[in-house]
Amino acid sequence: MAVIHHTTMTPSKLELLGSWLPAQPWYSGTGREPELTKAGGFRLDDPQGEVGIEFMAVTDESGDQPATYQVPFTYRAQPLDGADHALIGTSEHGVLGQRWIYDGTHDPVLVAQLFALIVGESEPQAQSVSDTPDPSVTSHFSETGHSAAISLKSVTNGPEHTDLLVQTDSAAGPRTRPHRQLVIRVNRILKPGRDVPSADATPPLGHVTAGWLQPDGTRARDLFTVVYDAATDPTAA
C-alpha cells in the first residue's frame, strides 16, 4: 500500500512543473508564467516497492480561464536508463533523499500499473493518505480474462493528450491474445464531465475516471485515460 511521507521536497513538484509544463506540446498557456496549484489526483503501488507512482491534476490560473492538466509522475532513487528526455527534475526528499522525478508516461513501471488498474488488477490509492484506497477513482475494461502483463512500445504526444502504444505479453496467459497492441490515451487537458466516446466514434475498450477540485471549490470528474485497440483509429475521441 502507498506510504505517504509528510515532509519537504526541495524544489517542490509545483516548482519543477513551473518550468517543465510550458515546454510540453499539449500545454495551452498564453506565454505568462504558470500559476499552479495541486487540484487532485491519486497514486498506484509499485509491486516491487521501488518506484513512487502519482497521477496529479494541477490547475494553471495564469490565463483568462483556468486550465487543469494531468501529470503522471514517477519518483525514483536512481536515474531511469534511457529516460533523460522524460526527466522533469530532481528533488531532495526530506525522508528519502534525492529523487529523480519523471513524466510517468515514459516509465514502464507506471504504464504497467496503469493498465493493471484499467483491467482491475490494481487498486487506486489516496493521493495524500497512507494505506488508503481511493474509491472515487473508477476503471472499466470491456473484455474479460485479460492479463495486465504488457510492454511499452512508444509514446506520442498530441495537442491535448499523450498516446501510449503497448503490447500484451506473449506469456500473459492462455485467455489473452499475445502480441496484441493497444493505445492508452492519457488526457493531459482535463475537461469536466467528458463522456466515454459513443458508439458513433471509435469504441474504447476501457477507461479510468477520477476527480479534482476546481478553483471555485466545486468538484469535477473526467476521463483520465481511455484505452483503444491499436487497430482502430482513436483520433475521434
ZANU-933002 format. One record per residue: residue number from 1; x, y, z of N, C-alpha, C in turn. Coordinates in steps of 0.001 Angstrom, whole numbers, plus 500000, padded with zeros to 6 digits. Each point is the difference from the previous one (the first is absolute). Layout:
SITE | NUM | X | Y | Z | X | Y | Z | X | Y | Z
...
// end
This chain:
SITE | 1 | 500839 | 498808 | 500000 | 499161 | 501192 | 500000 | 500882 | 501252 | 500000
SITE | 2 | 499527 | 501072 | 499372 | 500777 | 501231 | 499864 | 500261 | 500633 | 501367
SITE | 3 | 501261 | 500331 | 500254 | 500397 | 500677 | 501231 | 500343 | 501442 | 499660
SITE | 4 | 499313 | 500936 | 500639 | 500199 | 501421 | 499741 | 500837 | 500597 | 501129
SITE | 5 | 501119 | 500604 | 499656 | 500842 | 500679 | 500978 | 499630 | 501484 | 499989
SITE | 6 | 499514 | 500493 | 501122 | 499645 | 501416 | 500088 | 501257 | 500782 | 500383
SITE | 7 | 500723 | 500381 | 498960 | 501290 | 500649 | 500194 | 500221 | 500985 | 498859
SITE | 8 | 501193 | 500523 | 499908 | 500307 | 501003 | 498980 | 500597 | 499354 | 498757
SITE | 9 | 499805 | 500684 | 498857 | 500713 | 499688 | 498769 | 500568 | 501306 | 499467
SITE | 10 | 501294 | 500029 | 499735 | 500677 | 501222 | 499563 | 500800 | 499742 | 498727
SITE | 11 | 499563 | 500597 | 498878 | 498802 | 500815 | 499812 | 498731 | 499155 | 500054
SITE | 12 | 498863 | 500679 | 500151 | 498726 | 499293 | 500061 | 499574 | 499539 | 498609
SITE | 13 | 499020 | 499114 | 499959 | 499490 | 499534 | 498707 | 499431 | 501162 | 499191
SITE | 14 | 499279 | 500904 | 500644 | 499429 | 501133 | 499263 | 501088 | 500915 | 499474
SITE | 15 | 501085 | 500168 | 500756 | 501109 | 500822 | 499509 | 500634 | 499364 | 498770
SITE | 16 | 500171 | 498689 | 500017 | 500553 | 499315 | 498833 | 499065 | 500121 | 498800
SITE | 17 | 498703 | 499874 | 500255 | 499036 | 500083 | 498898 | 499927 | 501405 | 499410
SITE | 18 | 500325 | 501010 | 500784 | 499934 | 501368 | 499500 | 500878 | 500232 | 498791
SITE | 19 | 501119 | 499299 | 499914 | 500870 | 500135 | 498832 | 499777 | 498882 | 498989
SITE | 20 | 499522 | 498842 | 500459 | 499830 | 498847 | 499102 | 498710 | 500093 | 499173
SITE | 21 | 498914 | 500389 | 500621 | 498710 | 500017 | 499297 | 500005 | 500851 | 498733
SITE | 22 | 500485 | 501245 | 500037 | 499914 | 500830 | 498784 | 500738 | 499423 | 498799
SITE | 23 | 500908 | 499061 | 500220 | 500754 | 499406 | 498893 | 499280 | 498813 | 499365
SITE | 24 | 498831 | 499622 | 500530 | 499307 | 498829 | 499489 | 499055 | 500377 | 498855
SITE | 25 | 499882 | 499135 | 498978 | 499185 | 500349 | 498820 | 498520 | 500120 | 500298
SITE | 26 | 499530 | 499446 | 501089 | 498579 | 500067 | 500348 | 499696 | 501118 | 500998
SITE | 27 | 500990 | 500776 | 500373 | 499769 | 501119 | 500922 | 499351 | 501142 | 499238
SITE | 28 | 498922 | 500543 | 500556 | 499220 | 501024 | 499289 | 500190 | 501391 | 500591
SITE | 29 | 501139 | 500251 | 500626 | 500246 | 501287 | 500633 | 500118 | 501146 | 499007
SITE | 30 | 500003 | 501201 | 500534 | 500001 | 501215 | 499180 | 501359 | 500692 | 499981
SITE | 31 | 501039 | 499349 | 500487 | 501312 | 500634 | 500049 | 500319 | 500618 | 501340
SITE | 32 | 499024 | 500055 | 500901 | 500261 | 500509 | 501345 | 500577 | 498893 | 500872
SITE | 33 | 500611 | 500404 | 501102 | 500514 | 499009 | 500937 | 498838 | 499238 | 500616
SITE | 34 | 500055 | 498656 | 500030 | 498892 | 499228 | 500575 | 499744 | 500348 | 501465
SITE | 35 | 498720 | 499962 | 500375 | 499574 | 500165 | 501389 | 499319 | 498695 | 500400
SITE | 36 | 500750 | 499111 | 500621 | 499576 | 498615 | 500151 | 499548 | 499685 | 501424
SITE | 37 | 498941 | 499182 | 500092 | 499555 | 499420 | 501260 | 499675 | 498530 | 499771
SITE | 38 | 500278 | 499184 | 501006 | 499617 | 498590 | 499928 | 498504 | 499897 | 500212
SITE | 39 | 499307 | 499313 | 499079 | 498543 | 499963 | 500039 | 499436 | 498623 | 500318
SITE | 40 | 500832 | 498963 | 499965 | 499502 | 498664 | 500283 | 500882 | 498948 | 499388
SITE | 41 | 499511 | 498768 | 500021 | 500734 | 498896 | 499414 | 499938 | 498757 | 500871
SITE | 42 | 500847 | 499036 | 499683 | 500040 | 498740 | 500741 | 501366 | 499358 | 499791
SITE | 43 | 500228 | 498899 | 500695 | 501255 | 499271 | 499893 | 499735 | 498531 | 499660
SITE | 44 | 501036 | 499336 | 499524 | 499989 | 498558 | 499796 | 501238 | 499410 | 500669
SITE | 45 | 499895 | 498737 | 500388 | 501131 | 499319 | 500617 | 500866 | 499325 | 498949
SITE | 46 | 501313 | 500071 | 500181 | 500946 | 499178 | 499266 | 500130 | 498680 | 500751
SITE | 47 | 499670 | 498854 | 499387 | 500092 | 498726 | 500718 | 501383 | 499721 | 500578
SITE | 48 | 501043 | 500571 | 499384 | 501358 | 499810 | 500502 | 500369 | 500983 | 501100
SITE | 49 | 499158 | 500997 | 500234 | 500250 | 500968 | 501053 | 501142 | 500952 | 499744
SITE | 50 | 500415 | 500139 | 498743 | 501170 | 500819 | 499680 | 499641 | 501366 | 499419
SITE | 51 | 498906 | 500088 | 499260 | 499664 | 501197 | 499233 | 498717 | 500616 | 500546
SITE | 52 | 500052 | 501290 | 500321 | 498790 | 500717 | 500376 | 499207 | 500375 | 498752
SITE | 53 | 498683 | 499836 | 500049 | 499130 | 500251 | 498843 | 498873 | 500928 | 500434
SITE | 54 | 499878 | 501137 | 499337 | 498948 | 500965 | 500323 | 499427 | 500587 | 498717
SITE | 55 | 498685 | 500145 | 499984 | 499308 | 500698 | 498927 | 499449 | 501291 | 500600
SITE | 56 | 500570 | 501138 | 499589 | 499612 | 501288 | 500585 | 499168 | 500820 | 499016
SITE | 57 | 498936 | 500592 | 500514 | 499283 | 501045 | 499278 | 500507 | 501339 | 500518
SITE | 58 | 500508 | 500838 | 499102 | 500568 | 501286 | 500396 | 499327 | 501095 | 499180
SITE | 59 | 499537 | 501045 | 500681 | 499281 | 501087 | 499342 | 500891 | 501216 | 499832
SITE | 60 | 499978 | 500558 | 498793 | 500753 | 501206 | 499653 | 499002 | 501145 | 499843
SITE | 61 | 500146 | 501031 | 500815 | 499086 | 501160 | 499956 | 500682 | 501233 | 499425
SITE | 62 | 501023 | 499804 | 499173 | 500715 | 501151 | 499440 | 499271 | 500612 | 498811
SITE | 63 | 499087 | 499266 | 499382 | 499278 | 500497 | 498835 | 498660 | 500611 | 500362
SITE | 64 | 499233 | 500333 | 498979 | 498685 | 500588 | 500236 | 499049 | 499005 | 500646
SITE | 65 | 500170 | 498717 | 499675 | 499214 | 498937 | 500600 | 500950 | 498957 | 500587
SITE | 66 | 499667 | 499429 | 501162 | 500881 | 498969 | 500563 | 500020 | 498758 | 499114
SITE | 67 | 501132 | 499345 | 499951 | 500156 | 498751 | 499254 | 500591 | 498963 | 500940
SITE | 68 | 499439 | 498793 | 499967 | 500482 | 498937 | 500866 | 500658 | 498914 | 499157
SITE | 69 | 501205 | 499605 | 500405 | 500800 | 499022 | 499269 | 500195 | 498751 | 500854
SITE | 70 | 500146 | 498873 | 499317 | 500364 | 498765 | 500679 | 501483 | 499722 | 499776
SITE | 71 | 500717 | 499808 | 501097 | 501421 | 499673 | 499917 | 500235 | 498707 | 500772
SITE | 72 | 500266 | 498893 | 499324 | 500412 | 498783 | 500705 | 501481 | 500093 | 500359
SITE | 73 | 500303 | 499805 | 501281 | 501376 | 500051 | 500498 | 500497 | 498606 | 500365
SITE | 74 | 501296 | 499769 | 499834 | 500667 | 498924 | 500729 | 501174 | 500597 | 500754
SITE | 75 | 500255 | 499424 | 501180 | 501078 | 500449 | 500879 | 500961 | 498833 | 500180
SITE | 76 | 501253 | 500227 | 499689 | 501006 | 498939 | 500057 | 501213 | 500426 | 500815
SITE | 77 | 500622 | 498997 | 500644 | 501206 | 500268 | 500781 | 501235 | 500089 | 499118
SITE | 78 | 499922 | 499510 | 498763 | 501091 | 500045 | 499040 | 499433 | 500404 | 498638
SITE | 79 | 500820 | 500539 | 499106 | 499499 | 500366 | 498675 | 499471 | 498770 | 499251
SITE | 80 | 498989 | 500220 | 499181 | 499440 | 498969 | 499135 | 500789 | 499986 | 498698
SITE | 81 | 500594 | 498876 | 499681 | 500835 | 499891 | 498804 | 499213 | 500372 | 498745
SITE | 82 | 500610 | 500850 | 499168 | 499411 | 500364 | 498723 | 498828 | 500945 | 500077
SITE | 83 | 499783 | 500638 | 501150 | 498815 | 500851 | 500172 | 500360 | 501448 | 500327
SITE | 84 | 501178 | 500439 | 499600 | 500379 | 501388 | 500277 | 498999 | 500984 | 499406
SITE | 85 | 499424 | 499674 | 498842 | 499046 | 500890 | 499343 | 498701 | 500134 | 500786
SITE | 86 | 499736 | 499063 | 500918 | 498764 | 500015 | 500774 | 500203 | 500514 | 501421
SITE | 87 | 501204 | 500435 | 500327 | 500294 | 500471 | 501347 | 499374 | 501369 | 500236
SITE | 88 | 499130 | 500087 | 500996 | 499432 | 501294 | 500389 | 500991 | 500764 | 500863
SITE | 89 | 500713 | 499290 | 500843 | 501019 | 500633 | 500824 | 500385 | 499101 | 501157
SITE | 90 | 500938 | 500448 | 500814 | 500382 | 499298 | 501216 | 499612 | 500854 | 501198
SITE | 91 | 499745 | 499311 | 501113 | 499571 | 500702 | 501209 | 500532 | 499268 | 501218
SITE | 92 | 500259 | 500741 | 501050 | 500472 | 499421 | 501246 | 498804 | 499752 | 500912
SITE | 93 | 499722 | 498727 | 500226 | 498888 | 499585 | 500845 | 500466 | 499969 | 501450
SITE | 94 | 499184 | 500553 | 500907 | 500417 | 500122 | 501391 | 500248 | 498684 | 500708
SITE | 95 | 499436 | 498896 | 499501 | 500185 | 498688 | 500606 | 500832 | 499087 | 499111
SITE | 96 | 499713 | 499990 | 498705 | 500575 | 499027 | 499079 | 501258 | 500488 | 499291
SITE | 97 | 500331 | 501280 | 500136 | 501181 | 500529 | 499326 | 499705 | 500411 | 498568
SITE | 98 | 501027 | 499993 | 499178 | 499833 | 500483 | 498628 | 499090 | 499067 | 499204
SITE | 99 | 499059 | 500613 | 499276 | 499072 | 499249 | 499177 | 500054 | 500549 | 498580
SITE | 100 | 499982 | 499080 | 499036 | 499893 | 500353 | 498595 | 498531 | 499910 | 499618
SITE | 101 | 499447 | 501102 | 499489 | 498556 | 500094 | 499746 | 499778 | 500043 | 498500
SITE | 102 | 499200 | 499054 | 499508 | 499803 | 499828 | 498561 | 498548 | 500216 | 499597
SITE | 103 | 499836 | 500414 | 498737 | 498698 | 499925 | 499354 | 499683 | 498510 | 499871
SITE | 104 | 499047 | 499535 | 500797 | 499763 | 498572 | 500128 | 499501 | 499310 | 498748
SITE | 105 | 499573 | 500750 | 498996 | 499564 | 499346 | 498760 | 501162 | 499303 | 499300
SITE | 106 | 501225 | 500357 | 500366 | 501187 | 499372 | 499415 | 500598 | 498931 | 500917
SITE | 107 | 499378 | 499766 | 501137 | 500545 | 499058 | 500977 | 499229 | 498688 | 499921
SITE | 108 | 500649 | 498904 | 499631 | 499275 | 498742 | 499826 | 499329 | 499497 | 501268
SITE | 109 | 500504 | 500360 | 501176 | 499361 | 499569 | 501241 | 498644 | 500660 | 500153
SITE | 110 | 499928 | 501315 | 499766 | 498708 | 500681 | 500076 | 499031 | 499474 | 498950
SITE | 111 | 500456 | 499823 | 498766 | 499105 | 499564 | 498927 | 499429 | 498619 | 500316
SITE | 112 | 500831 | 499106 | 500528 | 499521 | 498664 | 500348 | 498951 | 500052 | 501102
SITE | 113 | 500217 | 500847 | 501000 | 499042 | 500069 | 501103 | 498726 | 500750 | 499600
SITE | 114 | 500125 | 500947 | 499080 | 498806 | 500659 | 499481 | 499114 | 498996 | 499269
SITE | 115 | 500605 | 499151 | 499184 | 499195 | 499005 | 499294 | 499432 | 498970 | 500980
SITE | 116 | 500764 | 499670 | 501036 | 499472 | 499107 | 501033 | 498772 | 500607 | 500664
SITE | 117 | 500022 | 501313 | 500245 | 498818 | 500674 | 500540 | 498823 | 499885 | 499042
SITE | 118 | 500240 | 500218 | 498724 | 498930 | 499983 | 499010 | 499322 | 498637 | 499945
SITE | 119 | 500784 | 498922 | 500065 | 499425 | 498649 | 499886 | 499614 | 499419 | 501358
SITE | 120 | 500094 | 500800 | 501063 | 499513 | 499568 | 501299 | 500978 | 499194 | 500826
SITE | 121 | 501295 | 500091 | 499715 | 501006 | 499254 | 500750 | 500834 | 500884 | 500907
SITE | 122 | 499672 | 501282 | 500106 | 500679 | 500919 | 500899 | 498946 | 500925 | 500594
SITE | 123 | 500219 | 500419 | 501248 | 499024 | 500833 | 500706 | 500536 | 501418 | 500145
SITE | 124 | 499211 | 501006 | 499619 | 500462 | 501384 | 500158 | 500134 | 500366 | 501465
SITE | 125 | 501011 | 500806 | 500292 | 500289 | 500419 | 501362 | 499824 | 501513 | 500145
SITE | 126 | 499628 | 500416 | 501210 | 499837 | 501427 | 500273 | 501308 | 500735 | 499740
SITE | 127 | 499888 | 501222 | 499512 | 501176 | 500772 | 499614 | 500841 | 500422 | 501194
SITE | 128 | 499368 | 500284 | 501126 | 500727 | 500625 | 501115 | 499829 | 499283 | 501331
SITE | 129 | 499424 | 498780 | 500004 | 499795 | 499247 | 501232 | 500574 | 498605 | 499804
SITE | 130 | 500796 | 499536 | 500938 | 500635 | 498687 | 499881 | 498984 | 498871 | 500143
SITE | 131 | 500262 | 498916 | 499289 | 499255 | 498742 | 500156 | 498494 | 500195 | 499910
SITE | 132 | 499554 | 500829 | 499040 | 498580 | 500320 | 499894 | 499550 | 499931 | 498549
SITE | 133 | 499189 | 499003 | 499645 | 499458 | 499950 | 498637 | 499129 | 501216 | 499712
SITE | 134 | 499929 | 500372 | 498722 | 499177 | 501138 | 499572 | 498864 | 499482 | 499124
SITE | 135 | 498803 | 499787 | 500573 | 498890 | 499456 | 499219 | 499409 | 500974 | 498998
SITE | 136 | 500406 | 501282 | 500080 | 499477 | 500976 | 499033 | 500624 | 499816 | 498621
SITE | 137 | 501131 | 499296 | 499929 | 500649 | 499705 | 498723 | 499409 | 498699 | 499472
SITE | 138 | 499360 | 500056 | 498853 | 499332 | 498829 | 499451 | 500629 | 499603 | 498672
SITE | 139 | 499956 | 498718 | 499713 | 500563 | 499501 | 498752 | 499063 | 498972 | 499393
SITE | 140 | 500175 | 499787 | 498694 | 499172 | 499035 | 499271 | 500806 | 499448 | 498836
SITE | 141 | 499823 | 498711 | 499753 | 500563 | 499368 | 498812 | 498953 | 499032 | 499471
SITE | 142 | 499717 | 500072 | 498717 | 498845 | 499299 | 499433 | 500236 | 498518 | 499758
SITE | 143 | 501254 | 499562 | 500053 | 500306 | 498602 | 499735 | 500351 | 499286 | 501297
SITE | 144 | 499658 | 498722 | 500088 | 500308 | 499218 | 501181 | 501203 | 499106 | 499730
SITE | 145 | 500612 | 499545 | 501095 | 501120 | 499087 | 499867 | 501248 | 500614 | 499413
SITE | 146 | 500139 | 501319 | 500114 | 501141 | 500690 | 499408 | 501056 | 500240 | 501062
SITE | 147 | 501204 | 499488 | 499786 | 501084 | 500215 | 500947 | 500546 | 501409 | 499879
SITE | 148 | 500558 | 500489 | 501112 | 500587 | 501341 | 499997 | 501421 | 500028 | 499469
SITE | 149 | 500544 | 498862 | 499602 | 501400 | 499953 | 499558 | 500157 | 500634 | 498626
SITE | 150 | 500720 | 501121 | 499946 | 500197 | 500728 | 498748 | 501421 | 500528 | 499941
SITE | 151 | 500391 | 500478 | 498827 | 501253 | 500723 | 499836 | 499712 | 501296 | 499249
SITE | 152 | 500736 | 501053 | 500339 | 499830 | 501311 | 499375 | 500833 | 500070 | 498739
SITE | 153 | 499355 | 500349 | 498862 | 500680 | 500037 | 498714 | 500346 | 501421 | 499556
SITE | 154 | 499107 | 500960 | 500211 | 500283 | 501369 | 499569 | 499117 | 500972 | 500757
SITE | 155 | 500433 | 501268 | 500013 | 499270 | 501085 | 500651 | 499876 | 501139 | 498996
SITE | 156 | 498760 | 500457 | 499732 | 499767 | 501044 | 499010 | 499133 | 501087 | 500605
SITE | 157 | 500487 | 501238 | 499967 | 499223 | 501125 | 500511 | 499105 | 500585 | 498920
SITE | 158 | 498763 | 500339 | 500376 | 499081 | 500712 | 499146 | 499715 | 501371 | 500592
SITE | 159 | 499074 | 500759 | 499418 | 499725 | 501352 | 500482 | 499325 | 500046 | 501367
SITE | 160 | 499335 | 498898 | 500409 | 499331 | 499986 | 501292 | 500219 | 498697 | 500762
SITE | 161 | 500835 | 499116 | 499493 | 500127 | 498688 | 500602 | 501376 | 499405 | 499683
SITE | 162 | 500283 | 498870 | 500669 | 501176 | 499192 | 499699 | 499537 | 498572 | 499764
SITE | 163 | 500371 | 499413 | 498858 | 499616 | 498641 | 499654 | 501139 | 499043 | 500300
SITE | 164 | 499693 | 498937 | 500742 | 500960 | 498969 | 500353 | 499653 | 498747 | 499205
SITE | 165 | 500877 | 499593 | 499112 | 499804 | 498755 | 499257 | 500607 | 498874 | 500824
SITE | 166 | 499164 | 499035 | 500383 | 500458 | 498880 | 500812 | 499657 | 498692 | 499295
SITE | 167 | 500685 | 498952 | 500413 | 499774 | 498687 | 499409 | 499845 | 498960 | 501100
SITE | 168 | 498997 | 499130 | 499848 | 499795 | 498970 | 500998 | 501125 | 498981 | 499958
SITE | 169 | 500304 | 499480 | 501156 | 501114 | 499067 | 500156 | 499607 | 498634 | 499431
SITE | 170 | 500895 | 499386 | 499230 | 499719 | 498690 | 499420 | 499854 | 498926 | 501065
SITE | 171 | 500551 | 500263 | 501197 | 499916 | 499020 | 501084 | 498935 | 500361 | 501023
SITE | 172 | 499074 | 500899 | 499614 | 499028 | 500494 | 500966 | 499030 | 498928 | 500451
SITE | 173 | 499660 | 499051 | 499144 | 499058 | 498969 | 500403 | 499193 | 499515 | 498828
SITE | 174 | 499340 | 498858 | 500145 | 499286 | 499393 | 498877 | 498758 | 500765 | 499566
SITE | 175 | 499482 | 500887 | 500852 | 498755 | 500684 | 499654 | 500244 | 501361 | 499360
SITE | 176 | 501245 | 500357 | 499810 | 500307 | 501286 | 499388 | 500512 | 499804 | 498586
SITE | 177 | 499921 | 501086 | 499233 | 500531 | 499983 | 498643 | 501438 | 500506 | 500025
SITE | 178 | 500997 | 499124 | 499788 | 501391 | 500450 | 500076 | 500324 | 500991 | 498895
SITE | 179 | 500862 | 500929 | 500345 | 500510 | 500999 | 499055 | 498889 | 500922 | 499476
SITE | 180 | 498903 | 500102 | 500700 | 498959 | 500957 | 499613 | 500454 | 501394 | 500389
SITE | 181 | 499784 | 500968 | 499123 | 500407 | 501369 | 500286 | 498785 | 500852 | 500370
SITE | 182 | 500175 | 500793 | 501040 | 498956 | 500886 | 500508 | 500570 | 501407 | 500120
SITE | 183 | 499124 | 500985 | 499955 | 500369 | 501393 | 500238 | 499354 | 500442 | 501306
SITE | 184 | 500831 | 500417 | 500953 | 499498 | 500629 | 501223 | 500141 | 501508 | 499819
SITE | 185 | 498884 | 500675 | 499868 | 500020 | 501456 | 499814 | 499895 | 500693 | 501356
SITE | 186 | 501018 | 500771 | 500349 | 500030 | 500772 | 501238 | 499548 | 501411 | 499668
SITE | 187 | 498829 | 500385 | 500484 | 499501 | 501350 | 499747 | 500785 | 500987 | 500848
SITE | 188 | 500754 | 500863 | 499344 | 500832 | 500972 | 500713 | 499200 | 501219 | 500435
SITE | 189 | 499085 | 500458 | 499160 | 499125 | 501123 | 500357 | 498687 | 499411 | 500480
SITE | 190 | 499683 | 500207 | 501276 | 498808 | 499417 | 500591 | 498802 | 500915 | 499783
SITE | 191 | 498868 | 499383 | 499639 | 498777 | 500742 | 499685 | 498857 | 499403 | 500806
SITE | 192 | 499366 | 500782 | 500876 | 498953 | 499457 | 500864 | 498859 | 499363 | 499203
SITE | 193 | 499597 | 498802 | 500450 | 498807 | 499377 | 499458 | 500149 | 499365 | 498643
SITE | 194 | 501217 | 499809 | 499507 | 500164 | 499368 | 498697 | 499476 | 498565 | 500061
SITE | 195 | 499261 | 499597 | 498969 | 499423 | 498668 | 499952 | 500912 | 499035 | 499275
SITE | 196 | 499809 | 498712 | 500274 | 500662 | 498967 | 499215 | 499531 | 500129 | 498561
SITE | 197 | 500899 | 499932 | 499010 | 499582 | 500131 | 498601 | 498852 | 499064 | 499661
SITE | 198 | 499028 | 500521 | 499268 | 498796 | 499235 | 499682 | 500268 | 499029 | 498862
SITE | 199 | 498972 | 499203 | 499695 | 500153 | 498944 | 498998 | 500317 | 500543 | 498614
SITE | 200 | 499617 | 501259 | 499720 | 500273 | 500535 | 498669 | 501429 | 500518 | 499863
SITE | 201 | 500768 | 499993 | 501111 | 501421 | 500333 | 499962 | 500782 | 498694 | 500104
SITE | 202 | 501295 | 500106 | 500179 | 500809 | 498800 | 500164 | 499654 | 499343 | 501334
SITE | 203 | 499550 | 498748 | 500014 | 499587 | 499380 | 501263 | 501198 | 499708 | 500889
SITE | 204 | 500019 | 500514 | 501223 | 501107 | 499702 | 500907 | 499818 | 498639 | 500655
SITE | 205 | 501111 | 499433 | 500447 | 499952 | 498739 | 500735 | 499908 | 500223 | 501506
SITE | 206 | 500493 | 501137 | 500460 | 499983 | 500253 | 501427 | 500369 | 501436 | 500311
SITE | 207 | 499928 | 500331 | 501293 | 500316 | 501370 | 500409 | 500202 | 500064 | 501505
SITE | 208 | 500596 | 501111 | 500444 | 500122 | 500350 | 501416 | 499411 | 501386 | 500179
SITE | 209 | 499130 | 500154 | 500995 | 499379 | 501292 | 500312 | 500400 | 500412 | 501408
SITE | 210 | 500374 | 501255 | 500166 | 500384 | 500521 | 501311 | 499574 | 501461 | 500097
SITE | 211 | 500177 | 500578 | 501180 | 499516 | 501352 | 500229 | 501069 | 500949 | 500505
SITE | 212 | 499622 | 501275 | 500073 | 500876 | 501042 | 500543 | 499137 | 501151 | 500483
SITE | 213 | 500622 | 500944 | 500706 | 499306 | 501162 | 500540 | 500267 | 501198 | 499103
SITE | 214 | 498924 | 500632 | 499526 | 500132 | 501175 | 499144 | 500245 | 501257 | 500847
SITE | 215 | 500513 | 501089 | 499371 | 500308 | 501206 | 500771 | 498807 | 500587 | 500751
SITE | 216 | 498773 | 499765 | 499500 | 498825 | 500539 | 500691 | 499519 | 499092 | 501138
SITE | 217 | 500742 | 498921 | 500264 | 499658 | 499118 | 501101 | 499110 | 498826 | 499640
SITE | 218 | 499524 | 499921 | 498769 | 499157 | 498890 | 499585 | 500856 | 498822 | 499543
SITE | 219 | 499445 | 498804 | 500100 | 500686 | 498804 | 499566 | 499717 | 499733 | 498526
SITE | 220 | 500984 | 499489 | 499299 | 499863 | 499644 | 498586 | 500556 | 498607 | 499788
SITE | 221 | 499506 | 499320 | 498951 | 500501 | 498686 | 499635 | 500212 | 499950 | 498492
SITE | 222 | 500943 | 499162 | 499590 | 500285 | 499843 | 498576 | 500641 | 498637 | 499785
SITE | 223 | 500081 | 499639 | 498731 | 500732 | 498816 | 499601 | 501491 | 500321 | 500046
SITE | 224 | 500714 | 499409 | 500945 | 501440 | 500199 | 500063 | 500695 | 499215 | 498900
SITE | 225 | 499496 | 498800 | 499704 | 500556 | 499180 | 498925 | 498875 | 499273 | 499275
SITE | 226 | 500238 | 499712 | 498716 | 499088 | 499197 | 499188 | 500858 | 499007 | 499219
SITE | 227 | 499520 | 498770 | 499867 | 500760 | 498931 | 499340 | 499304 | 499582 | 498717
SITE | 228 | 500790 | 499856 | 498926 | 499493 | 499576 | 498696 | 500815 | 498821 | 499491
SITE | 229 | 499387 | 499227 | 499134 | 500753 | 499044 | 499209 | 500813 | 500803 | 498987
SITE | 230 | 501284 | 499707 | 499896 | 500866 | 500771 | 499092 | 499614 | 499829 | 498544
SITE | 231 | 499217 | 498972 | 499692 | 499566 | 499792 | 498620 | 498920 | 500986 | 499576
SITE | 232 | 499372 | 500660 | 500985 | 498999 | 501024 | 499705 | 500641 | 501373 | 500058
SITE | 233 | 499276 | 501007 | 499546 | 500522 | 501383 | 499991 | 499397 | 500742 | 501173
SITE | 234 | 500780 | 500318 | 501041 | 499443 | 500679 | 501163 | 499911 | 501504 | 499878
SITE | 235 | 500284 | 500568 | 498846 | 500055 | 501463 | 499904 | 498645 | 500649 | 500173
SITE | 236 | 498940 | 499239 | 499913 | 498671 | 500590 | 500180 | 499646 | 500206 | 501459
SITE | 237 | 500829 | 499471 | 500916 | 499685 | 500101 | 501423 | 500126 | 501432 | 500485
// end
